[in-house]
Amino acid sequence: MTLEDLSTGEWQALDSAHHMAPFTDYAEQRRHGARIITHADGHYIHDSEGNRILDGMAGLWCVNVGYGRQELVEAAARQMTELPYYNNFFKTSNRPIAELSARLAAITPDGLNNVFYANSGSEANDTIIRMVRHFWALEGRPEKRVIIGRDYGYHGSTVMAASMGGMSGMHEQAAHEADFEHIRPPYGFVYQGNQDEAAFAANAASWLAERIDEVGADRVAAFIAEPVQGAGGVIIPPQGYFDHIQEICRQHDILFIADEVITGFGRTGEWFASQTMGLQPDMMTLAKGLTSGYVPMSAVMVGDRVANRLIADGGEFYHGFTYSGHPVAAAVALANLDLIEREGLIERVRTDTGPYLAAALAPLADHRIVGEVRTFGMLAAIELVKSGDGPEMFADTGAAGVICRDHAIAGGLMMRAVRDAMILSPPLTFGRNDIDATVNMVAAALDATADELGL
Ligand SMILES: *Cc1c(COP(=O)(O)O)cnc(C)c1O
């Protein structure tokens, strides 16, 4: 008997006996086993029970060009044949990484002309923390160490990246390092009340100014933000929020860092949300869509101010990973960028599928258990509520979200729940027909959830 002959139950038992999966309750994993994904094509994933599921999450916000793209497979195979690996330590480099660095400098906002590579968003953000503190030390201001992030911000799972992020559950599990501060996010659904958009934007930005005053600007190194908070629940800032934020950072000489791990590579209808929103970050985090998830790769875009200081008198930067600037990852990233350009995916999101997704989801706002629908490019959140009057939230946060998610998956749509917000982040290759199918399955999942909860 070969492993191919195992039943789903046997695969699950083999998996859960040894595999400690990420963000997983291990008791539950051992009791129930995981869904075993066997293959994927286009916009669908397939499991070992023969289910075909429309991937409304692009994997984990990353498979932006969809599954089964032979261009990426061939780029990896070619590069593996020619040069599968060589390090970039000690004055060596490789051709794909040189080419990719120039491409990234060209498509990112002006002034971000330098790239440091890592393998995950977490490592890229750890790199940023070290680089930012090193920068201020070189400026003769080593006391500028504090980095301010936001509640519900997600910057990764390493000790430092999780400390910088604003997930309290992660902080409670040995990721609460010193010199990180968190302010409230511009979460209109919870905090806006009866303020108009402009007033709320100014108010939410003032939370940063207040925190800087409390900590002391002479101790604050940087402010980091996802342009749209992803894992925190697709929190979309009000118009003008980042104008105020950037002004506050400039006034206090604090670096502004945009974590574009989710919002990069076309998801908001430009290459980067920084362009969609008019941001000029000093540094930028890239991962996920950089390779559409086909192989791991991340990058830190380093602005000229920071880079020039390191070049001028930084000496050796004692930091790097065995796989920094991996040639296979770079070859896949280049093929991925080619695909995005050739298929006009960014323009399609901006002019066609982004607006279409917003229009198609909008009517769901009238559903009896929906409090708000919000979209930004190919990102969407649907807030579940007990009653649209008020609106009245669920007392047991997260329970309704899980019920709705399970109904969606059972109905054939992969959708995620963050607290009681249902989240979509589909591949950028989604067409109008895929969006229609998604909205129909979301509507069915909402009905089933309301019925199950007796609402
Ligand atoms: C996923 C994510 C990260 C972490 O990336 P990993 O590759 O999982 O380490 C960082 N920032 C944001 C905004 C993310 O969405």
PDBQT file of the ligand as one rigid body, heavy atoms in Angstrom, charges set to zero:
ROOT
HETATM    1  C1  LIG A 501       0.857  38.155   6.750  1.00  0.00    +0.000 C 
HETATM    2  C2  LIG A 501       1.359  39.478   7.215  1.00  0.00    +0.000 A 
HETATM    3  C3  LIG A 501       2.613  39.626   7.820  1.00  0.00    +0.000 A 
HETATM    4  C4  LIG A 501       3.464  38.454   8.188  1.00  0.00    +0.000 C 
HETATM    5  O1  LIG A 501       3.913  37.748   7.087  1.00  0.00    +0.000 OA
HETATM    6  P1  LIG A 501       4.438  36.229   7.293  1.00  0.00    +0.000 P 
HETATM    7  O2  LIG A 501       4.973  35.892   5.946  1.00  0.00    +0.000 OA
HETATM    8  O3  LIG A 501       3.273  35.404   7.719  1.00  0.00    +0.000 OA
HETATM    9  O4  LIG A 501       5.497  36.282   8.333  1.00  0.00    +0.000 OA
HETATM   10  C5  LIG A 501       3.046  40.895   8.116  1.00  0.00    +0.000 A 
HETATM   11  N1  LIG A 501       2.284  41.975   7.855  1.00  0.00    +0.000 NA
HETATM   12  C6  LIG A 501       1.076  41.866   7.299  1.00  0.00    +0.000 A 
HETATM   13  C7  LIG A 501       0.288  43.103   7.008  1.00  0.00    +0.000 C 
HETATM   14  C8  LIG A 501       0.563  40.617   6.980  1.00  0.00    +0.000 A 
HETATM   15  O5  LIG A 501      -0.659  40.511   6.459  1.00  0.00    +0.000 OA
ENDROOT
TORSDOF 0
